[in-house]
């Protein structure tokens, strides 16, 4: 490679992004979860478990070298020199104008067997999987056979989508998604007064499955995925469903989840109309495990001890 040696390239690749930012750009780091960081310049660029993913662009990598080239726009040789300490200063590239693509749902696979098998393996009731597929809020993508969780507006138009791999831990929001409208499993009665709020679509489905598992009617409540802990989609859902008066906050049983529930409750109180209408707000993290899917799997193991271990 002209300008740098193989040894320099190997040395540059030893830098993971978190270590590089902690050493050279600590002002760019912002904690966004228990074991997750984002950057102040790009809050959709998440760093976790030795990997990074720029969700809004759909790109990612492992090393700081990948970051300098793909995000900062540096030439390969310059990036290697910076990481090897042979460059006196890191050039600041001019900002690249970003024009998001129009929101488009991923192409649908003719068969949804991979999604059905994956969600059933996570303990989700087949009845709920079928209900979501029939409503058009869940399907399998043709490419990579990902779960596609669709968020719709009150008119039934798809406004957002999140992808969840059926094979590994990959997850990402589809570019152009309107975060006000997230995946939801609606009650049987559109005027239902109850809403359960979870962090992820799988946790929302786990809540409904737990109700069914206990002998209750899962259709007696709405279930909403926030796609994280931010209140935006919850506030939109409450405005679009004026009969909801009771909200159960079912976020993860960790610091980020507990802090998130406090922020969600405060967001309701800060809205003049919602604070008058929503009369009951209950903090309801899982009794066991980190999240409601983990709790569901523990319950299934307890009830069916011969069931094979759920991932």
SENULO-134699 format. One record per atom (N, C-alpha, C, O): residue in three letters; x, y, z. Coordinates in pm, whole numbers, plus 50000, padded with zeros to 5 digits. Example, Ala and Ser with C-alpha at 12.3 -4.5 7.8 and 13.67 -1.06 7.14 Angstrom:
residues 2
ALA513194943150780 ALA512304955050780 ALA513204967050780 ALA514244966850846 SER512854977550708 SER513674989450714 SER512905000350787 SER513415011450804 
//
This chain:
residues 311
UNK500864988050000 UNK500005000050000 UNK500895012450000 UNK501635014550096 UNK500845020649895 UNK501685032649889 UNK501425041750008 UNK500285045050040 UNK502535045950072 UNK502415055650181 UNK502385049550319 UNK502785056150415 UNK501925037150334 UNK501915030450464 UNK502345015950447 UNK502175010150339 UNK502895010250553 UNK503364996450548 UNK502274986950598 UNK501284991250656 UNK502474974050573 UNK501534963950622 UNK501494964150775 UNK500444962150835 UNK502644966650836 UNK502704967150982 UNK501874978851036 UNK501184977451137 UNK501954990350968 UNK501165001851011 UNK499664999150996 UNK498875002851083 UNK499274992750887 UNK497864989350866 UNK497374980050977 UNK496284982051032 UNK498184969851009 UNK497814960451115 UNK497684967651250 UNK496764964851327 UNK498614977051276 UNK498554984651401 UNK497304993451406 UNK496664994451511 UNK496974999651294 UNK495795008351289 UNK494515000351315 UNK493595005351380 UNK494454988151266 UNK493254979851282 UNK493074974751424 UNK492014969351457 UNK494084976451509 UNK493974972151648 UNK493074981551730 UNK492584977851837 UNK492874993851677 UNK492065003651750 UNK490575000851730 UNK490085001451618 UNK489844997751839 UNK488384997751830 UNK487905012051846 UNK488645020451897 UNK486685014951803 UNK486215028751799 UNK486075034851938 UNK486435046451958 UNK485565027152034 UNK485375032752168 UNK486715036852228 UNK486815047752286 UNK487735028452216 UNK489055031752271 UNK489645043952203 UNK490255052452268 UNK489455044852071 UNK489985056351998 UNK489325069352044 UNK490015079252070 UNK487995069352053 UNK487295081552094 UNK487625085352238 UNK487755097152270 UNK487755075352327 UNK488115078352465 UNK489495084852473 UNK489745093452557 UNK490395080552384 UNK491765085752388 UNK491925099052317 UNK492645107852365 UNK491265100852203 UNK491525112452119 UNK490345122052101 UNK490545133952073 UNK489125117152117 UNK487965125952099 UNK486935123552208 UNK485775120852178 UNK487325124552336 UNK486375121452444 UNK485155130652444 UNK484095126752492 UNK485305142752388 UNK484175151952381 UNK483075146752288 UNK481935151452296 UNK483395137152201 UNK482415131752106 UNK481555120852168 UNK480505117452114 UNK481995115152282 UNK481305103652339 UNK480145107852427 UNK480235117252506 UNK479045100652413 UNK477875102952497 UNK477245089452528 UNK476915081852436 UNK477075086452656 UNK476485073452694 UNK475005073352657 UNK474275082752687 UNK474555062352593 UNK473155061252554 UNK472485048652609 UNK471325045952579 UNK473225041052691 UNK472685028952750 UNK473685023152846 UNK474765028752866 UNK473335011852908 UNK474205005753007 UNK475575002352949 UNK476595005153011 UNK475584996452831 UNK476844992952764 UNK476874998652623 UNK477414992352532 UNK476315010452606 UNK476205016152472 UNK476525031052476 UNK476145038152569 UNK477225035452372 UNK477525049552355 UNK477045054052218 UNK476815045952128 UNK476875067252203 UNK476685073252072 UNK477625085152063 UNK478275088652162 UNK477705091451947 UNK478555103251934 UNK477665115751935 UNK476515115251891 UNK478215126751983 UNK477455139151989 UNK477145144451850 UNK476095150551829 UNK478045142051755 UNK477815146751618 UNK476735138651549 UNK475935144051473 UNK476705125451575 UNK475745116551510 UNK475095107951618 UNK475655097751657 UNK473925111951669 UNK473325104651780 UNK472755091251739 UNK472385083251825 UNK472665088551608 UNK472215075251564 UNK473395065751541 UNK473195054351500 UNK474615070551567 UNK475785061851556 UNK476015055551693 UNK476465062251787 UNK475715042551704 UNK475775035551831 UNK477035026951839 UNK477445020651742 UNK477635026851958 UNK478855019051983 UNK478565009552098 UNK478215013852208 UNK478714996552073 UNK478394986752176 UNK479094973552147 UNK479114968952033 UNK479664967452251 UNK480254954052244 UNK481274952852130 UNK481284942852057 UNK482124962952116 UNK483204962352019 UNK482804965251877 UNK483634964451786 UNK481534968751854 UNK481064971951719 UNK480454985951719 UNK480114991351824 UNK480304991651600 UNK479555004051588 UNK478655003251466 UNK478964996551368 UNK477545010351474 UNK476585010451363 UNK475965024351353 UNK475405029451450 UNK476065030351235 UNK475445043351209 UNK474065040451153 UNK473915038751033 UNK473065039951240 UNK471745034851203 UNK471085042851091 UNK470455036951003 UNK471225056051093 UNK470535064150993 UNK471115062350854 UNK470445065250755 UNK472355057450845 UNK472975055050715 UNK473045040250678 UNK473305036750563 UNK472815031650777 UNK472875017250750 UNK474265012050727 UNK474455002550652 UNK475285018250791 UNK476655013650779 UNK477235011450917 UNK476745016851016 UNK478285003350924 UNK478905000651053 UNK480234993851036 UNK480734992350925 UNK480804989651147 UNK482094982951144 UNK482544979751285 UNK481774980651380 UNK483804975951296 UNK484384972651426 UNK485484982351467 UNK485604985951584 UNK486274986651371 UNK487494993951405 UNK487325009051391 UNK486415014051326 UNK488255016151456 UNK488315030651440 UNK488705034151297 UNK488325044751247 UNK489445025451231 UNK489815027751092 UNK488575028351004 UNK488455037050918 UNK487645019051026 UNK486375019350952 UNK485655032550974 UNK485135038550880 UNK485635037051099 UNK484945049551135 UNK485555061551064 UNK484835069651006 UNK486865062751068 UNK487525074351007 UNK487285074950857 UNK487165085650798 UNK487215063150795 UNK487025062650649 UNK485555064550612 UNK485235072750526 UNK484645057050678 UNK483245056950639 UNK482455068850692 UNK481545073750625 UNK482805073550812 UNK482045084350874 UNK482745097750856 UNK482115107650817 UNK484045098150883 UNK484775110650875 UNK485235113950733 UNK485655125150705 UNK485145103950643 UNK485485106350503 UNK486975107850477 UNK487365114050378 UNK487825102250564 UNK489275103550548 UNK489805093550445 UNK489275082450436 UNK490825097250369 UNK491485087450283 UNK492115076450367 UNK492475078750482 UNK492255064650310 UNK492765053050383 UNK494125055850444 UNK494345053250563 UNK495045061250365 UNK496415063450413 UNK496415073450528 UNK497105071350628 UNK495665084050516 UNK495605094150621 UNK495045088250750 UNK495535091150859 UNK494015079850738 UNK493415073650856 UNK494405064350926 UNK494475064251049 UNK495155056650848 UNK496175047850907 UNK497235056050979 UNK497665052451089 UNK497655066950918 UNK498675075450979 UNK498195081351111 UNK498955082051207 UNK496935085651115 UNK496385091151239 UNK496405080551350 UNK496815083551462 UNK495975068451320 UNK495895058051421 UNK497265052751463 UNK497415047051571 UNK498255054551376 UNK499605050251410 UNK500405061651475 UNK501555059651515 UNK499785073551486 UNK500465084551550 UNK501495091351465 UNK502325098751516 UNK501455088951333 UNK502455095151244 UNK501935107851180 UNK502685114951113 UNK500625110751200 UNK500075123151146 UNK499995133451258 UNK499495130451367 UNK500485145551233 UNK500525155751337 UNK499135161151369 UNK498885165151483 UNK498265161251275 UNK496915166451298 UNK495925159051211 UNK496235155451097 UNK494765156951261 UNK493745150151185 UNK492915160551111 UNK492285169051175 UNK492895160150979 UNK492135170250905 UNK490645168850931 UNK490125157750940 UNK489975180050943 UNK488535180150962 UNK487865181550827 UNK487945192250765 UNK487195171050779 UNK486565171750648 UNK485375181150652 UNK484725182650755 UNK485085187650540 UNK483895196250537 UNK482645187750555 UNK482615176250511 UNK481615193150618 UNK480385185350638 UNK479775181050506 UNK479695188750410 UNK479355168550504 UNK478755163050383 UNK477245164750392 UNK476635159750487 UNK476625171550297 UNK475165173150303 UNK474475159550302 UNK474825150750224 UNK473515158150388 UNK472815145350400 UNK471345147150362 UNK470635155250421 UNK470915139450264 UNK469535139950219 UNK468935126050240 UNK469205116950161 UNK468125124250344 UNK467575111050373 UNK466705105950259 UNK466025113550190 UNK466755092850241 UNK465915086650139 UNK464455086650184 UNK464175086250304 UNK463535086950089 UNK462125085550125 UNK461895071950191 UNK462535062150154 UNK460995071450286 UNK460725058850356 UNK460085048750261 UNK459105051650194 UNK460685036950258 UNK460165026050175 UNK460315012950253 UNK461385010150307 UNK459265005150259 UNK459334992350327 UNK460214982550250 UNK460164982350127 UNK461014974350319 UNK461784963950251 UNK460864954250178 UNK459724952050218 UNK461394948450072 UNK460614938849994 UNK460244926850079 UNK461054921950159 UNK459034922150062 UNK458504911250143 UNK458864897650085 UNK458814895649964 UNK459224888250173 UNK459484874550131 UNK458154867250113 UNK457194869750187 UNK458084858350017 UNK456844850949992 UNK456494841950110 UNK455314839750139 UNK457514836850179 UNK457294827950293 UNK457854834550419 UNK458964839950417 UNK457094834250526 UNK457564840350652 UNK458024830150753 UNK457984832650873 UNK458484818350706 UNK458804807450798 UNK459934810950894 UNK459894807151011 UNK460944818350847 UNK462084821650933 UNK461654830751048 UNK462084829051161 UNK460804840651018 UNK460304849751121 UNK459424842351221 UNK459574844251342 UNK458514833851172 UNK457634826451261 UNK458444817551354 UNK458204817251474 UNK459414810251298 UNK460234801251379 UNK461044808951482 UNK461154804851597 UNK461614820251440 UNK462424828351530 UNK461604833651647 UNK462014832551763 UNK460444839451618 UNK459634845251724 UNK459044834551817 UNK458944836651937 UNK458654823051760 UNK458184812251844 UNK459294807151935 UNK459044803352049 UNK460524806951884 UNK461664802851963 UNK461934812752076 UNK462514809152179 UNK461504825352057 UNK461624835452162 UNK460424835052258 UNK460324843252349 UNK459524825552236 UNK458394823652326 UNK457134830852285 UNK456134830152357 UNK457134837952172 UNK455964845752131 UNK454854836352084 UNK455094826752011 UNK453634839352126 UNK452484831052090 UNK452244831151939 UNK452254841851878 UNK452014819351878 UNK451694818951735 UNK450454827251700 UNK450374832951591 UNK449484828051793 UNK448284836051769 UNK448644850751749 UNK448084857351662 UNK449574855751829 UNK449974869751819 UNK450794872251692 UNK450634882551627 UNK451644862851658 UNK452414864051533 UNK451454864851415 UNK451604873351327 UNK450454855951414 UNK449484856051306 UNK448674868851301 UNK448384873951193 UNK448314874251419 UNK447534886651423 UNK448334898251366 UNK447784906651294 UNK449614898851397 UNK450464909651345 UNK450664908351194 UNK450644918251122 UNK450864896051148 UNK451044894051004 UNK449774897750928 UNK449834903750821 UNK448634894150984 UNK447364897450919 UNK447144912650916 UNK446584917950821 UNK447594919651022 UNK447444934151029 UNK448474941550944 UNK448374953650925 UNK449464934250893 UNK450504940550811 UNK451554947950892 UNK452284956250838 UNK451644944851022 UNK452654951351106 UNK453864942451129 UNK454794946351199 UNK453864930551071 UNK454984921251082 UNK455074912950955 UNK454064907550908 UNK456274911850901 UNK456494902650789 UNK457994899550781 UNK458804904850856 UNK458334890750687 UNK459724886650667 UNK460274893350541 UNK459644893050435 UNK461444899450552 UNK462044906050437 UNK462624895650342 UNK463124885250384 UNK462544898650212 UNK463114889450113 UNK464624888550130 UNK465204877650122 UNK465264900050154 UNK466704900350172 UNK467044897550318 UNK466584904650407 UNK467834887350342 UNK468344883550474 UNK467294877450567 UNK467654873150677 UNK466024876750527 UNK464964870550609 UNK464874876950748 UNK464754869950848 UNK464934890150753 UNK464794897350878 UNK463334898450919 UNK462444897950834 UNK463084899951051 UNK461764904251097 UNK461614918951059 UNK462514926951083 UNK460484922651002 UNK460174936650973 UNK458974940451059 UNK457864935751035 UNK459214949151158 UNK458144954051245 UNK457724967751194 UNK458534976951188 UNK456464969151157 UNK455974981051088 UNK455144989751184 UNK454294984751257 UNK455415002751182 UNK454615012351255 UNK453665019551161 UNK454085024551057 UNK452385020051196 UNK451385026251109 UNK450725038151177 UNK450655038751299 UNK450245047651096 UNK449495058951150 UNK448015054951162 UNK447645043951121 UNK447165063651218 UNK445755059951238 UNK445015056551110 UNK443995049651114 UNK445515061450995 UNK444875058250867 UNK445355044950810 UNK444905040750703 UNK446265038250882 UNK446745025250837 UNK447915025850741 UNK448275015650683 UNK448515037550723 UNK449665038850634 UNK450955035450708 UNK451155040050821 UNK451805027650646 UNK453105024450706 UNK453965037050711 UNK454175043650610 UNK454455040350831 UNK455245052450849 UNK456655049650902 UNK457535058250894 UNK456855037650955 UNK458185034151007 UNK458345019051002 UNK457365011750988 UNK459585014551014 UNK459845000151021 UNK461204997951087 UNK462145005651068 UNK461274987351165 UNK462544983351225 UNK462824968951187 UNK461914960651181 UNK464084966051161 UNK464494952651121 UNK465174945651238 UNK465944951851312 UNK464894932851254 UNK465524924551357 UNK465914911551292 UNK465074904351238 UNK467214908251298 UNK467694896151233 UNK467124883651300 UNK466924883351421 UNK466854873551219 UNK466424860651272 UNK467614851551298 UNK467444840151341 UNK468824856651271 UNK470024848251283 UNK471014853151388 UNK471684845151452 UNK471094866451407 UNK472074871851501 UNK471494884251568 UNK470284885951572 UNK472364892851623 UNK471884904251703 UNK471664916851620 UNK471434927551677 UNK471734915951487 UNK471574927751402 UNK470174933551418 UNK469174926351417 UNK470124946951433 UNK468844954151434 UNK469094968351386 UNK470134974251415 UNK468134973651314 UNK468284987151260 UNK466914992651221 UNK466004984951188 UNK466765005851225 UNK465555012151175 UNK465695014751026 UNK466775018250979 UNK464615013050951 UNK464635015950808 UNK464775031050789 UNK464095038950855 UNK465665034950699 UNK465915049150676 UNK464645056350633 UNK463855051250554 UNK464465068350687 UNK463285076250655 UNK462095073550744 UNK461025079450724 UNK462265064550845 UNK461145061350935 UNK460735073551015 UNK461575081251062 UNK459425075251031 UNK458865085851115 UNK458735080151255 UNK457865071851281 UNK459595084551347 UNK459675078551481 UNK458445081351567 UNK458325075851676 UNK457525089751519 UNK456285091751594 UNK455395079351589 UNK454575077351677 UNK455565071151486 UNK454695059651466 UNK455535046951475 UNK456305043751384 UNK455365039851584 UNK456155027851607 UNK455255015551604 UNK454035016551601 UNK455885003851606 UNK455144991151605 UNK454184990451723 UNK454554993451836 UNK452954986451695 UNK451934985151800 UNK451054973051773 UNK450794969551658 UNK450614966851880 UNK449614956151875 UNK448364961851940 UNK448334964052061 UNK447344964151860 UNK446164971051909 UNK445184961651978 UNK445114949751947 UNK444434967252074 UNK443414959752147 UNK442264956152053 UNK442124961751944 UNK441434946652097 UNK440274942852018 UNK439264954152005 UNK438574955051904 UNK439194962652106 UNK438284974152107 UNK439114986752085 UNK440004989652165 UNK438834994151980 UNK439605006151950 UNK439505016452061 UNK440395024952073 UNK438455015952142 UNK438265025452252 UNK438835020252383 UNK438505025552490 UNK439655010152377 UNK440255004352498 UNK441015015052578 UNK441745022952517 UNK440865015552711 UNK441525026052790 UNK442935022452837 UNK443585030752901 UNK443415010352806 UNK444695005852862 UNK445785005052755 UNK445545000552643 UNK446985009752791 UNK448155009052703 UNK449355004052781 UNK449665009352888 UNK450024993852728 UNK451274988852785 UNK452404992952691 UNK452314990952570 UNK453454998752746 UNK454565004252667 UNK455834996352695 UNK456204994552811 UNK456494991652590 UNK457744984152602 UNK458824990652516 UNK458544999552436 UNK460064986152534 UNK461164992052458 UNK461224986752315 UNK461464994452223 UNK460994973852296 UNK461164967852164 UNK459904960652120 UNK459054957452204 UNK459754957951990 UNK458594950251943 UNK458494936552007 UNK457394932052041 UNK459624929752025 UNK459584916252085 UNK459144917052230 UNK458444908152278 UNK459544927452302 UNK459084929052440 UNK457574932052443 UNK456874927052531 UNK457084940152349 UNK455654942952342 UNK454864930052318 UNK453834927652381 UNK455354921752225 UNK454694908952198 UNK454824899452317 UNK453934891352342 UNK455934900552391 UNK456114892152510 UNK455094895752617 UNK454574886952686 UNK454814908752633 UNK453794913052729 UNK452444906652697 UNK451784901252786 UNK452054907452572 UNK450764901752531 UNK450744886552549 UNK449734880852588 UNK451884880152520 UNK451974865552536 UNK451844861652683 UNK451204851652716 UNK452454869552772 UNK452344866752916 UNK450894867752964 UNK450454859753046 UNK450164877452911 UNK448744878652946 UNK448004866052902 UNK447224860352978 UNK448254861752781 UNK447614849652727 UNK448024837352808 UNK447204828652835 UNK449304836752846 UNK449844825352921 UNK449174824253058 UNK449014813253110 UNK448794835653115 UNK448174835753248 UNK446664833553242 UNK445994833453345 UNK446134831753122 UNK444704829253106 UNK443884841653078 UNK442664840853068 UNK444554853253064 UNK443844865553036 UNK443604867552887 UNK444034859452805 UNK442924878252854 UNK442634881652715 UNK443614892552671 UNK443514903952716 UNK444554889152585 UNK445584898852544 UNK444974910552468 UNK445594921152460 UNK443774908952413 UNK443144919652337 UNK442494930352426 UNK441874939752375 UNK442644928952559 UNK442094938852651 UNK443034950652672 UNK442794958952759 UNK444104951552594 UNK445044962652609 UNK445714965352475 UNK445834956352391 UNK446154977752456 UNK447064981052347 UNK448494978452394 UNK448794979652513 UNK449384974852299 UNK450794972852331 UNK451614980952231 UNK451394980152110 UNK452554988852282 UNK453334997752197 UNK454814995852221 UNK455264994952335 UNK455584995152113 UNK457044995052121 UNK457565009252097 UNK457175015752000 UNK458445013852185 UNK459035027152169 UNK460215027052073 UNK460585037552020 UNK460805015352050 UNK462065014951975 UNK463185021352055 UNK464065027851998 UNK463165019552188 UNK464135025752278 UNK463435030352404 UNK462575023252457 UNK463795042152453 UNK463165047352575 UNK462615061452558 UNK462085067252653 UNK462725067152437 UNK462245080752414 UNK460715081152412 UNK460085071352371 UNK460115092152456 UNK458645092752469 UNK457885096152341 UNK456645095952342 UNK458555099252233 UNK457885105052116 UNK456735096552064 UNK455635101652043 UNK456975083652043 UNK455915075151986 UNK454795072852087 UNK453635071352048 UNK455115072352217 UNK454065070752318 UNK453135082852318 UNK451915081252322 UNK453695094952314 UNK452875106952314 UNK451985107552191 UNK450825111652199 UNK452545103552075 UNK451745103451953 UNK450605093351964 UNK449475096151924 UNK450915081652018 UNK449885071252032 UNK448765076252124 UNK447595074052094 UNK449115082652233 UNK448095087752326 UNK447235098452260 UNK446025098952284 UNK447835106852178 UNK447045117152108 UNK446115110752004 UNK445005115551982 UNK446595100051940 UNK445795093451837 UNK444715084251895 UNK443795080351825 UNK444845080752024 UNK443885071752090 UNK443365078652216 UNK443835075952326 UNK442385087552198 UNK441925096152309 UNK441195088952421 UNK440875095052523 UNK440915075952403 UNK440225068752510 UNK441195062452610 UNK440765057452714 UNK442495062752582 UNK443475056852674 UNK443615065752798 UNK443945077552788 UNK443375059752914 UNK443495067053041 UNK444475060253137 UNK444815065953241 UNK444925048153103 UNK445825040653192 UNK447055036153111 UNK446925030253004 UNK448225039153165 UNK449465035653095 UNK450355027553188 UNK450685031853298 UNK450745015753142 UNK451685007253215 UNK453035008053145 UNK453165004153029 UNK454045012953216 UNK455385014753160 UNK456195002253189 UNK456574999653303 UNK456464994453085 UNK457064981053100 UNK458454980553037 UNK458744971652957 UNK459294990153073 UNK460634990753016 UNK461564980953087 UNK461164974253183 UNK462794980053039 UNK463744970153091 UNK464064972553237 UNK463974983653288 UNK464454961753302 UNK464784962253444 UNK466274965453462 UNK467034957453518 UNK466684977253413 UNK468044982153431 UNK467974997253450 UNK466895003053446 UNK469135003553471 UNK469125017853499 UNK468515025853383 UNK467725034953404 UNK468895022053258 UNK468345029253143 UNK466835027853136 UNK466125037353104 UNK466325015853168 UNK464885013753166 UNK464175021353277 UNK463135027453253 UNK464745020953397 UNK464105028153509 UNK464135043253485 UNK463145050153511 UNK465265048353437 UNK465325062653405 UNK464345066153293 UNK463715076753294 UNK464215056953197 UNK463295059053086 UNK461845059953133 UNK461085068253084 UNK461465051453227 UNK460095051853277 UNK459805065153348 UNK458715070653336 UNK460795070153420 UNK460625083153486 UNK460435094253383 UNK459585103053400 UNK461225093753274 UNK461095103853168 UNK459745102853097 UNK459145113053063 UNK459285090553075 UNK457995088753008 UNK456855094453092 UNK455965101353041 UNK456885091453222 UNK455845096853309 UNK455875112053311 UNK454825118653307 UNK457085117653316 UNK457205132153318 UNK456705138253187 UNK456105149053188 UNK456945131353076 UNK456485136352946 UNK454965137252941 UNK454415146552882 UNK454285127653003 UNK452815128253010 UNK452375139953097 UNK451465147353061 UNK453025141453212 UNK452665152353303 UNK452915166053239 UNK452205175753269 UNK453905166953151 UNK454255179753089 UNK453295183652977 UNK453315195052931 UNK452455174352933 UNK451495177252827 UNK450155180852892 UNK449565172352959 UNK449665193152875 UNK448445197452945 UNK447245188552922 UNK446505185353015 UNK447035184352796 UNK445865176052766 UNK446025162052821 UNK445095156652882 UNK447185156052800 UNK447405142252844 UNK447445141152996 UNK446955131353052 UNK448005151053063 UNK448085150553209 UNK446695150653273 UNK446515145253382 UNK445725156653207 UNK444365156653257 UNK443645143553229 UNK442825138853309 UNK443955137553114 UNK443235125553072 UNK443805112753131 UNK443055104253179 UNK445135111153129 UNK445755098853177 UNK445795099153329 UNK446595106453389 UNK444935091253392 UNK444775091853537 UNK445605081553612 UNK445775082653733 UNK446125071553540 UNK446905061053607 UNK448155058153524 UNK448065054353407 UNK449325059753586 UNK450605056353522 UNK451335046953617 UNK451645050553731 UNK451605034853569 UNK452205024553654 UNK453565020553600 UNK453705017253483 UNK454595020953687 UNK455915016053650 UNK455925000853671 UNK455714996153783 UNK456154993453565 UNK455994978953571 UNK457124971553500 UNK456894965053399 UNK458364972653552 UNK459454964953491 UNK459254950053518 UNK458484946453607 UNK459934941253444 UNK459744926853466 UNK460194922653606 UNK461134928253661 UNK459504912853662 UNK459844907953796 UNK461124899853796 UNK461804898853898 UNK461444894053681 UNK462674886253668 UNK463304889453533 UNK462604892653437 UNK464624888653526 UNK465314890653399 UNK465464905353364 UNK464954914153433 UNK466184907753256 UNK466474921453214 UNK465274927953146 UNK464984939753169 UNK464564920153063 UNK463444925852987 UNK462294915852986 UNK462404904853041 UNK461194919652923 UNK460004911252928 UNK460134898652843 UNK459454888752870 UNK460964898652741 UNK461144886252668 UNK461924876152752 UNK461614864152750 UNK462924880852825 UNK463654871952914 UNK462734866553024 UNK462794854853059 UNK461864875253077 UNK460904870953178 UNK459934860653121 UNK459634850653186 UNK459454862952998 UNK458554853452932 UNK459224839752918 UNK458624829452948 UNK460464839752873 UNK461174827052853 UNK461344819552985 UNK461244807352988 UNK461604826853094 UNK461724820453225 UNK460384814253267 UNK460344803353324 UNK459284821353238 UNK457964816253274 UNK457634803653194 UNK457074794153249 UNK457984803553067 UNK457714791852984 UNK458534779953033 UNK458024768753037 UNK459784782353069 UNK460634771453121 UNK460054765853252 UNK460104753853277 UNK459504774853333 UNK458924770353460 UNK457674761953437 UNK457464751953505 UNK456854766053340 UNK455604758953312 UNK455864746253232 UNK455204736053252 UNK456824747053140 UNK457134735653054 UNK458614732253068 UNK459414735952983 UNK458984725353175 UNK460404722753202 UNK461084714253095 UNK462314714453084 UNK460314706953017 UNK460924698652914 UNK461134706152783 UNK461734700852689 UNK460644718552778 UNK460824726652654 UNK462294729052630 UNK463034731552725 UNK462724728552508 UNK464124731252479 UNK464474745552517 UNK463604754252516 UNK465714747952550 UNK466144761052597 UNK465864771752490 UNK466204770152373 UNK465224782652535 UNK464874793652444 UNK466044803152436 UNK466634806752538 UNK466374807352315 UNK467484816752298 UNK467144829752367 UNK467944839052365 
//
